[in-house]
């Protein structure tokens, strides 16, 4: 199936403006493309142009008054690990990792809720318990051959779930959640370091980090992974994306 043929099976729509999660004084609007049969080549080209994926929904912002959301990618091929990142690896020397197709168990759902309840109490995220239908729709449906989950275990206990897409030129980070009882292990940082290691083993150059917003504390950690490139806007498929190296 060609890229053009994929569009025959897509539905495009956008949401009404809503309060931005990253910049509270701003309004946000997302543009969506629903595709049940997106192949790896199409997903690769969409990720290169700033699209994100949850389930069968691909999306990027089209905010009227703000262009604060920028896409970042790590040059995994030339990544240089810092001293603090080496300490994170040392802290996780007994952490076991398993990579597989995305799945859903009660353990997944309980961990997801525990993480989001912790974030609600610590940084003010909104919280409502996940249900199996919504989890399937967001993290399992639409994964096809490229979607994977990386499971993290400590003492046989599931402590982290990292959802990714393996594209033709890299790894796209979709979502990561972890057990707040193991916050001292810096599992979010560790998961990115493991993505970089996986990309190197697979011969992939890029780790697509998703959005970064200057001044948003939740995204500050992304600047600690160098070298980095930033995407200029959200170009259409027929236009080559312009990625620029950050100093």
BALOBA-1460 file (C-alpha; in Angstrom, 3 decimals):
// residues 247
<rec num="1" residu="x" x="0.000" y="0.000" z="0.000"/>
<rec num="2" residu="x" x="1.416" y="3.393" z="-1.004"/>
<rec num="3" residu="x" x="1.376" y="6.501" z="1.164"/>
<rec num="4" residu="x" x="-1.361" y="7.977" z="-1.014"/>
<rec num="5" residu="x" x="-3.515" y="4.856" z="-0.683"/>
<rec num="6" residu="x" x="-3.320" y="5.071" z="3.107"/>
<rec num="7" residu="x" x="-5.140" y="8.383" z="2.934"/>
<rec num="8" residu="x" x="-8.116" y="6.663" z="1.335"/>
<rec num="9" residu="x" x="-8.680" y="4.959" z="4.679"/>
<rec num="10" residu="x" x="-8.144" y="7.983" z="6.950"/>
<rec num="11" residu="x" x="-10.505" y="10.360" z="8.746"/>
<rec num="12" residu="x" x="-9.261" y="13.878" z="9.538"/>
<rec num="13" residu="x" x="-10.760" y="16.069" z="12.253"/>
<rec num="14" residu="x" x="-9.773" y="18.552" z="14.955"/>
<rec num="15" residu="x" x="-10.869" y="19.333" z="18.508"/>
<rec num="16" residu="x" x="-12.264" y="22.601" z="19.785"/>
<rec num="17" residu="x" x="-9.875" y="24.814" z="21.755"/>
<rec num="18" residu="x" x="-9.133" y="23.666" z="25.302"/>
<rec num="19" residu="x" x="-6.837" y="24.766" z="28.135"/>
<rec num="20" residu="x" x="-3.226" y="23.950" z="27.297"/>
<rec num="21" residu="x" x="-1.598" y="21.371" z="29.565"/>
<rec num="22" residu="x" x="1.856" y="22.864" z="29.028"/>
<rec num="23" residu="x" x="1.208" y="26.626" z="29.093"/>
<rec num="24" residu="x" x="-1.780" y="27.321" z="31.380"/>
<rec num="25" residu="x" x="-2.388" y="30.815" z="29.982"/>
<rec num="26" residu="x" x="-2.792" y="29.429" z="26.446"/>
<rec num="27" residu="x" x="-5.473" y="27.593" z="24.486"/>
<rec num="28" residu="x" x="-4.608" y="24.444" z="22.543"/>
<rec num="29" residu="x" x="-6.118" y="22.693" z="19.540"/>
<rec num="30" residu="x" x="-5.118" y="19.326" z="18.066"/>
<rec num="31" residu="x" x="-5.422" y="18.111" z="14.485"/>
<rec num="32" residu="x" x="-6.137" y="14.369" z="14.231"/>
<rec num="33" residu="x" x="-5.869" y="11.756" z="11.525"/>
<rec num="34" residu="x" x="-7.518" y="8.400" z="12.284"/>
<rec num="35" residu="x" x="-5.980" y="5.472" z="10.371"/>
<rec num="36" residu="x" x="-6.552" y="1.803" z="11.079"/>
<rec num="37" residu="x" x="-4.057" y="0.471" z="8.523"/>
<rec num="38" residu="x" x="-0.982" y="2.719" z="8.734"/>
<rec num="39" residu="x" x="2.160" y="0.862" z="7.680"/>
<rec num="40" residu="x" x="5.687" y="1.352" z="8.959"/>
<rec num="41" residu="x" x="6.776" y="3.531" z="6.014"/>
<rec num="42" residu="x" x="3.880" y="5.938" z="6.458"/>
<rec num="43" residu="x" x="4.353" y="6.091" z="10.230"/>
<rec num="44" residu="x" x="8.072" y="6.797" z="9.705"/>
<rec num="45" residu="x" x="7.322" y="9.742" z="7.432"/>
<rec num="46" residu="x" x="4.640" y="11.120" z="9.754"/>
<rec num="47" residu="x" x="6.889" y="10.897" z="12.823"/>
<rec num="48" residu="x" x="9.654" y="12.679" z="10.877"/>
<rec num="49" residu="x" x="7.175" y="15.535" z="10.332"/>
<rec num="50" residu="x" x="6.103" y="15.875" z="13.949"/>
<rec num="51" residu="x" x="3.053" y="13.637" z="14.208"/>
<rec num="52" residu="x" x="2.456" y="11.659" z="17.401"/>
<rec num="53" residu="x" x="0.457" y="8.423" z="17.710"/>
<rec num="54" residu="x" x="-1.972" y="7.099" z="20.329"/>
<rec num="55" residu="x" x="-3.651" y="3.946" z="19.064"/>
<rec num="56" residu="x" x="-5.027" y="4.576" z="15.558"/>
<rec num="57" residu="x" x="-5.027" y="8.345" z="16.129"/>
<rec num="58" residu="x" x="-2.164" y="10.479" z="14.787"/>
<rec num="59" residu="x" x="-2.068" y="14.106" z="15.885"/>
<rec num="60" residu="x" x="-0.161" y="17.373" z="16.110"/>
<rec num="61" residu="x" x="-1.046" y="20.841" z="17.461"/>
<rec num="62" residu="x" x="-2.598" y="23.572" z="15.287"/>
<rec num="63" residu="x" x="-2.944" y="26.234" z="17.982"/>
<rec num="64" residu="x" x="-4.089" y="29.618" z="16.646"/>
<rec num="65" residu="x" x="-2.027" y="31.881" z="18.901"/>
<rec num="66" residu="x" x="0.981" y="29.766" z="19.860"/>
<rec num="67" residu="x" x="3.768" y="27.767" z="18.222"/>
<rec num="68" residu="x" x="5.411" y="26.741" z="21.495"/>
<rec num="69" residu="x" x="5.314" y="22.972" z="20.873"/>
<rec num="70" residu="x" x="8.515" y="21.863" z="19.162"/>
<rec num="71" residu="x" x="9.541" y="18.341" z="18.192"/>
<rec num="72" residu="x" x="12.891" y="17.016" z="19.381"/>
<rec num="73" residu="x" x="14.945" y="14.008" z="18.392"/>
<rec num="74" residu="x" x="18.143" y="12.574" z="19.873"/>
<rec num="75" residu="x" x="20.998" y="11.620" z="17.579"/>
<rec num="76" residu="x" x="21.444" y="8.153" z="19.082"/>
<rec num="77" residu="x" x="24.334" y="7.344" z="16.758"/>
<rec num="78" residu="x" x="26.409" y="10.184" z="18.233"/>
<rec num="79" residu="x" x="24.933" y="10.283" z="21.749"/>
<rec num="80" residu="x" x="27.409" y="10.996" z="24.539"/>
<rec num="81" residu="x" x="26.367" y="9.780" z="27.980"/>
<rec num="82" residu="x" x="26.838" y="12.144" z="30.930"/>
<rec num="83" residu="x" x="28.143" y="11.288" z="34.370"/>
<rec num="84" residu="x" x="24.703" y="11.641" z="35.941"/>
<rec num="85" residu="x" x="23.234" y="9.310" z="33.305"/>
<rec num="86" residu="x" x="25.928" y="6.745" z="34.053"/>
<rec num="87" residu="x" x="24.818" y="6.881" z="37.701"/>
<rec num="88" residu="x" x="21.242" y="6.147" z="36.613"/>
<rec num="89" residu="x" x="22.434" y="3.044" z="34.756"/>
<rec num="90" residu="x" x="24.337" y="1.943" z="37.854"/>
<rec num="91" residu="x" x="21.209" y="2.382" z="40.015"/>
<rec num="92" residu="x" x="19.348" y="0.065" z="37.642"/>
<rec num="93" residu="x" x="21.941" y="-2.683" z="37.361"/>
<rec num="94" residu="x" x="19.391" y="-5.149" z="38.814"/>
<rec num="95" residu="x" x="16.483" y="-3.925" z="36.674"/>
<rec num="96" residu="x" x="15.241" y="-6.569" z="34.223"/>
<rec num="97" residu="x" x="13.938" y="-5.527" z="30.787"/>
<rec num="98" residu="x" x="11.577" y="-7.368" z="28.446"/>
<rec num="99" residu="x" x="10.501" y="-6.134" z="24.980"/>
<rec num="100" residu="x" x="7.318" y="-7.402" z="23.355"/>
<rec num="101" residu="x" x="4.162" y="-6.390" z="21.506"/>
<rec num="102" residu="x" x="1.964" y="-4.058" z="23.600"/>
<rec num="103" residu="x" x="-0.252" y="-5.930" z="26.033"/>
<rec num="104" residu="x" x="-2.715" y="-5.258" z="28.816"/>
<rec num="105" residu="x" x="-3.015" y="-6.960" z="32.191"/>
<rec num="106" residu="x" x="-4.492" y="-5.867" z="35.487"/>
<rec num="107" residu="x" x="-0.900" y="-5.168" z="36.528"/>
<rec num="108" residu="x" x="-0.613" y="-2.650" z="33.663"/>
<rec num="109" residu="x" x="-3.841" y="-0.901" z="34.643"/>
<rec num="110" residu="x" x="-2.974" y="-0.741" z="38.351"/>
<rec num="111" residu="x" x="0.489" y="0.650" z="37.618"/>
<rec num="112" residu="x" x="-0.924" y="3.240" z="35.209"/>
<rec num="113" residu="x" x="-3.412" y="4.433" z="37.842"/>
<rec num="114" residu="x" x="-0.789" y="4.512" z="40.591"/>
<rec num="115" residu="x" x="1.505" y="6.644" z="38.422"/>
<rec num="116" residu="x" x="-1.226" y="9.111" z="37.465"/>
<rec num="117" residu="x" x="-2.533" y="9.411" z="41.000"/>
<rec num="118" residu="x" x="1.015" y="10.224" z="42.126"/>
<rec num="119" residu="x" x="1.346" y="12.853" z="39.381"/>
<rec num="120" residu="x" x="-2.017" y="14.323" z="40.378"/>
<rec num="121" residu="x" x="-0.885" y="14.721" z="43.973"/>
<rec num="122" residu="x" x="2.649" y="15.945" z="43.188"/>
<rec num="123" residu="x" x="2.256" y="18.224" z="40.154"/>
<rec num="124" residu="x" x="-1.489" y="18.710" z="39.719"/>
<rec num="125" residu="x" x="-2.298" y="16.383" z="36.816"/>
<rec num="126" residu="x" x="-5.982" y="15.577" z="36.455"/>
<rec num="127" residu="x" x="-6.723" y="11.993" z="37.475"/>
<rec num="128" residu="x" x="-9.414" y="9.458" z="36.757"/>
<rec num="129" residu="x" x="-8.865" y="5.682" z="36.790"/>
<rec num="130" residu="x" x="-8.117" y="4.078" z="33.428"/>
<rec num="131" residu="x" x="-10.465" y="1.439" z="32.066"/>
<rec num="132" residu="x" x="-9.510" y="-1.506" z="29.826"/>
<rec num="133" residu="x" x="-11.312" y="-0.085" z="26.772"/>
<rec num="134" residu="x" x="-9.482" y="3.256" z="26.932"/>
<rec num="135" residu="x" x="-6.117" y="1.624" z="27.601"/>
<rec num="136" residu="x" x="-6.592" y="-0.689" z="24.616"/>
<rec num="137" residu="x" x="-7.653" y="2.202" z="22.392"/>
<rec num="138" residu="x" x="-4.631" y="4.358" z="23.335"/>
<rec num="139" residu="x" x="-1.782" y="1.878" z="23.676"/>
<rec num="140" residu="x" x="-2.569" y="-1.441" z="21.982"/>
<rec num="141" residu="x" x="-4.828" y="-0.754" z="19.015"/>
<rec num="142" residu="x" x="-2.962" y="0.445" z="15.920"/>
<rec num="143" residu="x" x="0.438" y="-0.858" z="17.034"/>
<rec num="144" residu="x" x="0.668" y="-3.286" z="14.087"/>
<rec num="145" residu="x" x="4.216" y="-4.515" z="13.450"/>
<rec num="146" residu="x" x="6.012" y="-1.369" z="14.644"/>
<rec num="147" residu="x" x="4.504" y="-0.804" z="18.103"/>
<rec num="148" residu="x" x="6.302" y="-2.339" z="21.101"/>
<rec num="149" residu="x" x="6.341" y="-2.080" z="24.872"/>
<rec num="150" residu="x" x="9.436" y="-2.297" z="27.037"/>
<rec num="151" residu="x" x="8.628" y="-3.723" z="30.467"/>
<rec num="152" residu="x" x="10.821" y="-2.927" z="33.464"/>
<rec num="153" residu="x" x="10.963" y="-5.281" z="36.458"/>
<rec num="154" residu="x" x="12.673" y="-4.983" z="39.839"/>
<rec num="155" residu="x" x="12.555" y="-8.086" z="42.066"/>
<rec num="156" residu="x" x="9.975" y="-9.600" z="39.682"/>
<rec num="157" residu="x" x="7.686" y="-6.587" z="40.163"/>
<rec num="158" residu="x" x="6.514" y="-4.569" z="37.148"/>
<rec num="159" residu="x" x="7.783" y="-1.029" z="37.808"/>
<rec num="160" residu="x" x="7.710" y="0.629" z="34.384"/>
<rec num="161" residu="x" x="6.062" y="0.399" z="30.958"/>
<rec num="162" residu="x" x="7.604" y="2.196" z="27.977"/>
<rec num="163" residu="x" x="5.483" y="2.318" z="24.814"/>
<rec num="164" residu="x" x="7.378" y="2.964" z="21.585"/>
<rec num="165" residu="x" x="7.169" y="2.717" z="17.811"/>
<rec num="166" residu="x" x="10.156" y="1.295" z="15.941"/>
<rec num="167" residu="x" x="10.223" y="3.153" z="12.641"/>
<rec num="168" residu="x" x="12.510" y="2.800" z="9.630"/>
<rec num="169" residu="x" x="14.984" y="5.399" z="10.896"/>
<rec num="170" residu="x" x="14.522" y="5.434" z="14.660"/>
<rec num="171" residu="x" x="12.387" y="4.961" z="17.746"/>
<rec num="172" residu="x" x="9.388" y="7.154" z="18.538"/>
<rec num="173" residu="x" x="8.675" y="7.558" z="22.251"/>
<rec num="174" residu="x" x="4.931" y="7.307" z="22.821"/>
<rec num="175" residu="x" x="4.401" y="7.102" z="26.579"/>
<rec num="176" residu="x" x="6.158" y="5.949" z="29.734"/>
<rec num="177" residu="x" x="4.691" y="5.342" z="33.174"/>
<rec num="178" residu="x" x="6.302" y="3.909" z="36.274"/>
<rec num="179" residu="x" x="5.825" y="2.922" z="39.904"/>
<rec num="180" residu="x" x="6.334" y="6.011" z="42.118"/>
<rec num="181" residu="x" x="7.659" y="3.714" z="44.876"/>
<rec num="182" residu="x" x="10.761" y="3.396" z="42.681"/>
<rec num="183" residu="x" x="11.240" y="7.090" z="41.890"/>
<rec num="184" residu="x" x="14.792" y="6.910" z="43.247"/>
<rec num="185" residu="x" x="15.722" y="4.691" z="40.292"/>
<rec num="186" residu="x" x="15.073" y="7.552" z="37.807"/>
<rec num="187" residu="x" x="13.223" y="5.113" z="35.567"/>
<rec num="188" residu="x" x="12.155" y="7.795" z="33.093"/>
<rec num="189" residu="x" x="15.778" y="8.697" z="32.384"/>
<rec num="190" residu="x" x="16.757" y="5.031" z="32.355"/>
<rec num="191" residu="x" x="14.045" y="4.196" z="29.817"/>
<rec num="192" residu="x" x="15.411" y="6.806" z="27.390"/>
<rec num="193" residu="x" x="18.933" y="5.493" z="27.821"/>
<rec num="194" residu="x" x="17.619" y="2.005" z="27.014"/>
<rec num="195" residu="x" x="15.849" y="3.364" z="23.924"/>
<rec num="196" residu="x" x="19.150" y="4.801" z="22.747"/>
<rec num="197" residu="x" x="20.879" y="1.466" z="23.346"/>
<rec num="198" residu="x" x="18.108" y="-0.370" z="21.471"/>
<rec num="199" residu="x" x="18.332" y="2.079" z="18.552"/>
<rec num="200" residu="x" x="22.071" y="1.467" z="18.289"/>
<rec num="201" residu="x" x="21.585" y="-2.303" z="18.277"/>
<rec num="202" residu="x" x="18.944" y="-2.027" z="15.556"/>
<rec num="203" residu="x" x="21.012" y="0.382" z="13.459"/>
<rec num="204" residu="x" x="18.513" y="3.234" z="13.919"/>
<rec num="205" residu="x" x="19.822" y="6.772" z="14.222"/>
<rec num="206" residu="x" x="17.049" y="8.775" z="15.902"/>
<rec num="207" residu="x" x="15.015" y="8.825" z="19.114"/>
<rec num="208" residu="x" x="11.918" y="10.937" z="18.467"/>
<rec num="209" residu="x" x="11.068" y="12.526" z="21.806"/>
<rec num="210" residu="x" x="7.797" y="14.220" z="20.953"/>
<rec num="211" residu="x" x="7.077" y="17.722" z="22.132"/>
<rec num="212" residu="x" x="9.217" y="20.175" z="24.038"/>
<rec num="213" residu="x" x="7.925" y="23.535" z="25.255"/>
<rec num="214" residu="x" x="10.396" y="26.153" z="26.444"/>
<rec num="215" residu="x" x="9.698" y="26.901" z="30.101"/>
<rec num="216" residu="x" x="7.628" y="23.767" z="30.741"/>
<rec num="217" residu="x" x="9.212" y="21.932" z="33.675"/>
<rec num="218" residu="x" x="7.852" y="18.530" z="32.609"/>
<rec num="219" residu="x" x="9.993" y="18.613" z="29.437"/>
<rec num="220" residu="x" x="13.213" y="19.991" z="30.916"/>
<rec num="221" residu="x" x="14.875" y="16.546" z="31.114"/>
<rec num="222" residu="x" x="14.854" y="16.219" z="27.315"/>
<rec num="223" residu="x" x="17.560" y="18.878" z="27.005"/>
<rec num="224" residu="x" x="19.989" y="16.590" z="28.867"/>
<rec num="225" residu="x" x="20.217" y="14.151" z="25.942"/>
<rec num="226" residu="x" x="22.660" y="15.444" z="23.341"/>
<rec num="227" residu="x" x="23.129" y="15.883" z="20.471"/>
<rec num="228" residu="x" x="19.570" y="17.047" z="19.792"/>
<rec num="229" residu="x" x="17.722" y="18.259" z="16.718"/>
<rec num="230" residu="x" x="14.569" y="20.385" z="16.606"/>
<rec num="231" residu="x" x="11.910" y="20.333" z="13.875"/>
<rec num="232" residu="x" x="10.741" y="23.463" z="12.116"/>
<rec num="233" residu="x" x="6.925" y="23.337" z="12.282"/>
<rec num="234" residu="x" x="4.759" y="20.438" z="11.070"/>
<rec num="235" residu="x" x="5.357" y="20.072" z="7.321"/>
<rec num="236" residu="x" x="2.990" y="18.050" z="5.089"/>
<rec num="237" residu="x" x="4.031" y="14.668" z="3.710"/>
<rec num="238" residu="x" x="4.903" y="16.118" z="0.323"/>
<rec num="239" residu="x" x="7.452" y="18.487" z="1.914"/>
<rec num="240" residu="x" x="10.799" y="17.381" z="3.339"/>
<rec num="241" residu="x" x="11.073" y="18.133" z="7.081"/>
<rec num="242" residu="x" x="13.684" y="20.634" z="8.231"/>
<rec num="243" residu="x" x="15.478" y="19.364" z="11.345"/>
<rec num="244" residu="x" x="18.112" y="21.674" z="12.861"/>
<rec num="245" residu="x" x="20.898" y="20.753" z="15.258"/>
<rec num="246" residu="x" x="20.672" y="22.408" z="18.684"/>
<rec num="247" residu="x" x="23.895" y="23.777" z="20.133"/>
